[in-house]
Amino acid sequence: MGKMQEMKHKSEEVKSRLETIIVEGQVENNAVVVKCNGNRKVTEVKIENLNAFEKEQLEDYILLATNRALEAAEKVNEAEMQSIAKGMLPGFM
């Protein structure tokens, strides 16, 4: 039971740390930038020169930037969680 408590505690520590890690996805030389934290939550959306885009183009750029940011956040999240597993379960990974 002690190992489970320790693993839960470590997992909570990592989740807290992931809140502070910010990654971003961008398109068209930062025309649209979406930022996410390591817990895969969107924290910011920036659009430079809103009037430069057609509605459909802007929607596509927002989707693309968001997906890129979420992919980066997922990689960070996986790496952090794997580090817990390696520390808690040697030989597991």
C-alpha positions, 0 to 999 in steps of 0.5 A: 500500500505504501508504494501506491500512496507514493505513486499517487503523491508523485503523480500529483506532484507531476500534474502540478508541475505540468500546470507550469509547463507551457508549450505552443503551436503556431502557424503562418509565422506566428499569425496564430499562436495557441498555448497549452500547459502540460496538462493539455489545457489551452491557456492562450490564443493569439491572433495577429492582424485579425483582418488579414484572414478570411473567416474559413482560413482563420478557423483552419489556422486556429484548429491547426495551431491548437492541434500542434499545441496539444500534440506538444503538450501530450509529449511533455505529459507522457515524458513526465508520467514515464519518469514517474513510472521509471522511478516507481517501477524499475524495469517497467519501461 
